Amino acid sequence: MRKIRVLIADDQPLIRSGLCATFASAQDIEVVGEAADGLEAVRAVKTLRPDVVLMDINMPTMDGLAATRQICAEQPTKVVILTIYDQDEYVFEGLRNGASGFILKNAPIARLTEAVRHAADGDALLSPSVTRRLIDQFARQPVATTSAPTLDQLTERERDVFRLLVRGYNNEEIAQALMVGDSTVKSHIQHLYQKLGVRDRVQVVIYAYENGLVPAHPTG
């Protein structure tokens, strides 16, 4: 069984040690490195090639948001923001910078391991309250008016999946709505990611609302 390779970036040694101990009991997760600031994290990702980075926000030298932006622009590694701050400005900037999820440091151990697994699988992990705030935030923003992309590059079924993803449907719900199997849904989602040049579900939502590709308040 191939293990999920994780890098922990946090300026507090006790936090890093605690997270290492947390993942020690997970048979499918391996901590391959640590970083004490954002710059160390960027360098470590280049050398260690982890699958997922757990990224703190407030760190010296380079903060976690800047490090996330650089990592996501240069590497296939997924980033999950790990912080004590459940504030919109951190959530939105982290997600805009390419993060695949956002989880609080006081989350239960099971939630942390779930976040790593979801990110490694290409899914996004956000609490329902964060997802609602994210959609509301983009629904209030003006739509791009120049060179806005369309969904013409998607097949009809991929467009159906796109609309359901933006509405917050999970894979099981999409499969039920379209009356197809889970593996078919996963295949459509991967093709959709490739064609739109996005990394995960959160990036699909951002893409959709920034380009006015869905109604501000979808129903159904």
Beta strands, then each sheet from edge to edge (+ up, - down):
strand 1: 4-9
strand 2: 29-35
strand 3: 52-55
strand 4: 78-83
strand 5: 101-104
sheet 1: 2+ 1+ 3+ 4+ 5+
end
